[in-house]
Amino acid sequence: MGMQPAITSMKATETQVGGSHYITMTAQPIELITALDCSFIQGCIIKYICRYRMKNGAQDLLKCIHYSRLANQFQTARKSQNACVDFCAIKSFSQTNKLHPRQYQVITAAMLGDYSQVIDLCKKILQAEYPEQQ
């Protein structure tokens, strides 16, 4: 017989495969992503902007820019067509995790489908925090 997987009563958000950049957050990006019913691209932008200081720095910001360019290329503006963006949830998540105001702005712009703004904000963060990446 094959091995049975270990049964655990832990929540999936209480464990992490590879690192600790999410489980050390008070509220994890996946919680906001699911609460806001994000598109794949929006979810990627949120996770990368939330973790960049704890994991891959400039590379995660460059990933936000790349996903924004993909959104522009494929014209995915899912939330911009839905006037019901939960700004309170975004603000609460940002405050709970002590995100920088620019991180909050990136999340908000992504949720509004304003990917050009996401690119501009990420470039400003790169210039301020990683000038050698320019």
N, C-alpha and C positions, 0 to 999 in steps of 0.2 A: 504494500500500500504506500501511496505517496504521503509526504508530510502534510499535516494539517496546519494552516496558518494560525498564528497565535491569536486568541480572542482576547480583546482588551476592552475595558470600559472607558478608555481615554477618548476624548474628542479628537478628531483629526487636526484641529487647530492647536492642540497641545503638543503635537510632535512636528518635527520638520526633518526632511531628508536633505542633507547637505547644508550645513550652516545653522545660524540662529537668528538671522536678520529679520525673520517674520515673527517667530514666537516670542521675541523680546519686545515686540510692539504691544501696546495696550489693546489696540484694535488692529487686526490684520487687514491688509488690502483686500483679501478675498471677501471679507465681511462687507466692505463698502461696495465692491464690484457686484456682488450678488444682490445687495439691497437696492442698488441703482439699476439693476438689469442691464449692465453694460454690454456693449458689443465686444468682440474679441480684441479689437484694436484699442478701444477705450480701456479695457481691463489691463492690457499690456502696458499702456502708458501709465496707468495708476500704479501698478506694481513697481515699475522701474523708477518712477519719480519718488515713490515712498522709500525705496531701499537704497537709493544711490549713495547716500552718506555711510551706510552700514556695509555695503558690499563692493560694488565695482566702480564707484565714483563716476568719472567722466564717461566711461563706457556705457553706464546705464542711462546717462543723459543723452548720449548719442543714439541709444536704442529708442528713447522717446522721440527723438527727431526722426529717426528712420520710420517708426510706426506712423508718425504724423504724415510723413511723405507718402506712405502706402495708403493711408486714409484719403489723402488728396487725390492720389492716382486712381483709386477705386471709387472715389466719391462716396465714401461712407460717412454719412452725417445722420446716423440713426437718432441720436437724442436731439439734434437741432430741430428736427421735424416734430418732436414731442415737447410741447411747452411745459412739461411737468418735470423739470429737473429739481431734485430735492437738495436745494442749497443748504438747508439746515443740517442734513445728514453729512454733507461734505464738510461744512464748517465744524461740526461736532467731532467728526473723525480727525480733522486736521488739528484741532485743539487738543484732543485726547492724546494724540501721538506727538504733540509739540512740533508739528511741521512748520517749516519756514513759510512766510506768506507767499513766496513765489511757488512753492510746492502746491499750496492751496490754489493759487491762480492757474497752475498747469492742469490740475484735476478739473477745475471749473471749466476752463477752456475746452478740454477734451470732451466733457459732458455736453457742452453746447455745440460740439462739432466744429469748433474754431481751431483747426489744426495748424493754421498759419501762426496763430497766437501761441500755441504750444511750442512751435519751433522757435519763435522769437524769445519766449521766456526761457527755454532751455539754453539757448545761445547766451543769454544774459547771465545765467547761472554758471555756464562754462567759463565765460570771460572773467567773472568775479572769483570763482573758486578754483578753476583749473586753467589759468592763463597760458600754460605751456601746451595745452591741447589746441590752441588756436593756430 
